[in-house]
Amino acid sequence: MRGMVLIGAVLAILGVAALVSGQVRYTDTEPVVKAGPVQIDKKESHTISIPTIGGVILLVAGLGFVFAGMRRS
């Protein structure tokens, strides 16, 4: 089944990316003051840590889907 192989490949790639990077960073912009044409914004940086076990689980599950999909074909 091509669907299982495709899902497995995506999961495996996400697992490897989670293991390599370890965290996701993003910046959030919020308006602080909005008075007429003047607007003051505040930028706040956030970091989300990805646990190692999460990346391992995604990688193993992805490889399992790939092998199961190849076996059924």
C-alpha positions as CSV (number, residue, x, y, z in Angstrom):
1,M,0.0,0.0,0.0
2,R,1.5,3.3,-1.1
3,G,-0.4,5.2,1.5
4,M,1.3,3.4,4.4
5,V,4.7,3.9,2.8
6,L,4.1,7.6,2.3
7,I,2.8,8.1,5.9
8,G,5.8,6.1,7.2
9,A,8.3,8.2,5.2
10,V,6.8,11.4,6.5
11,L,6.8,10.1,10.1
12,A,10.4,9.0,9.8
13,I,11.5,12.3,8.3
14,L,9.8,14.2,11.2
15,G,11.5,11.9,13.7
16,V,14.9,12.5,12.3
17,A,14.2,16.3,12.2
18,A,13.1,16.2,15.9
19,L,16.2,14.3,16.9
20,V,18.5,16.7,15.0
21,S,17.0,20.0,16.0
22,G,15.7,19.3,19.5
23,Q,13.7,22.4,19.7
24,V,11.4,24.7,17.8
25,R,11.6,28.5,18.1
26,Y,9.1,31.1,17.0
27,T,8.5,34.8,17.5
28,D,5.1,36.2,18.5
29,T,4.1,39.8,17.9
30,E,1.5,41.5,20.1
31,P,0.2,45.0,19.9
32,V,0.9,46.9,23.1
33,V,-0.5,50.4,22.3
34,K,-2.8,51.4,19.5
35,A,-3.6,55.1,19.5
36,G,-4.8,56.4,16.2
37,P,-2.1,56.0,13.5
38,V,0.5,55.1,16.1
39,Q,0.9,51.4,17.1
40,I,3.6,49.9,19.3
41,D,4.2,46.2,19.1
42,K,6.1,43.8,21.4
43,K,8.0,40.9,20.0
44,E,8.3,37.9,22.2
45,S,10.5,34.8,21.4
46,H,9.3,31.3,22.5
47,T,11.1,28.0,22.5
48,I,9.4,24.6,22.6
49,S,11.7,21.7,23.5
50,I,11.1,18.3,21.7
51,P,11.9,15.3,23.9
52,T,14.3,12.8,22.5
53,I,11.9,10.0,23.1
54,G,9.3,11.7,20.9
55,G,11.8,11.8,18.0
56,V,12.7,8.1,18.5
57,I,9.0,7.1,18.7
58,L,8.3,9.0,15.4
59,L,11.3,7.4,13.7
60,V,10.5,3.8,14.8
61,A,6.8,4.2,13.9
62,G,7.7,5.7,10.5
63,L,10.0,2.8,9.7
64,G,7.4,0.3,10.9
65,F,4.8,1.9,8.5
66,V,7.3,1.8,5.6
67,F,8.2,-1.9,6.1
68,A,4.5,-2.9,6.7
69,G,3.5,-1.0,3.5
70,M,6.3,-2.6,1.5
71,R,5.4,-6.1,2.8
72,R,1.7,-5.9,1.7
73,S,2.6,-4.9,-1.9
